[in-house]
Amino acid sequence: MLKSKAAIFKSKKQGIIIDDIFLTEPNKNEVIIKNFYTGLCGSILTNLSRDPSLPELLGHEGTGKVISKGKNVKHVKVGDEVLISWMPYNASKDTNYFQWTNFFYKGKKINSLIYTLSEYSKLHSQFVSKLPKNIDHKEASILGCAVISGYSPVLKNKDLNSKSSVAIIGAGGLGLLALNAAKNKKIKNITLIENDKTKLKYGKKFGIKNMVDINDKDFFKIIDKITNNSGFDYIYDFVGKKEIHEKSLSILKKSIPGFSTGGTLVIIGLGYDKSEFFSKQLLLNEQTIKGIRGGSVKMKSDLPKIYKDLKNKKIKMNIIISEVFDFYQIKYAANKLKKGKIFGRAVIKIN
């Protein structure tokens, strides 16, 4: 069996530890990856907020190299450098997302779906795809979650144009990527909304003029001034909380009967609140609430455009990736993320 160091989460009290796991040979549909870099996603805080029933492995986006594969795996070969993503590659209506693999820890066989915070990962092959040549491993390591979730929803929105008014709520890594995409689409009226003034200042790196503290006592007056009392055409919510949804609908464009429809609230931030809305208000204002998971990307057809933007420096990774941590700093990095002290996206260097 292959021995691998891995970040393991067993309990809230103990936190993340680094210990040895063991991997058997891949089955016919699996690959074993030697990991290069992995992104540190905010969703890890959900994992760390409760005690798992079994030890968990963490991470779901990264870059690496195939060192072994099953006989049915055709789209990558041994020696290929690959992108790892929780979004299945070349999915179809018959795709089964929950393709479990396993690892051994302390002599016990444990199931796992996808993990990247380890020296080596054994994964179902649908979670990997071949990287183009001359792609930076560090920069590409956040494509599999952060970029598809933050950059793609704006990039792929064909209804957005230079005259659209767009609000982005949340200035974390995903929000900044959405900001990046909006600037690339030459949208002039972009507003960044946050409750952390330091993160708002970080957004200035993209040249955004309209930055609003959501807790400002004059919040609605400020928004009315920015939008000329019209509201936003699109609001991208990267927070996902009930109060954000409620405020968003209040500052979303309302319809003018016989002339125009209302705006669209796009929910991307993963929240666990139960939000409520008045169907009458939604109908009369002709507003839309839409959820987008992973940018609604089709990896095989959408990745080439993302890679092109990455190579052409349209994705400002020098701003987005703010910190790089060593593998053995993962506990420190996760604590820093929890305290809101990481701006943009952090990555972990594995090898």
Secondary structure by P-SEA (a helix, b strand, c coil): cbbbbbbccccccccbbbbbbbbccccccbbbbbccccccccccccccccccccbbbbbccbbbbbcccccccccccccbbbbbcccccccccccccccccccccccbbbbbcccccccccccccccbbbbccccccccccccccccccccccccccccccccbbbbbccccaaaaaaaaaaaaacccbbbbbcccaaaaaaaccccccccccccccaaaaaaaaaaccccccbbbbccccaaaaaaaaaacbbbccccbbbbbbbbccccccbbbbbaaaaaaabbbbbbbccccccccccaaaaaaaaaaccccccccccccccccaaaaaaaaaaacccccbbbbbcc
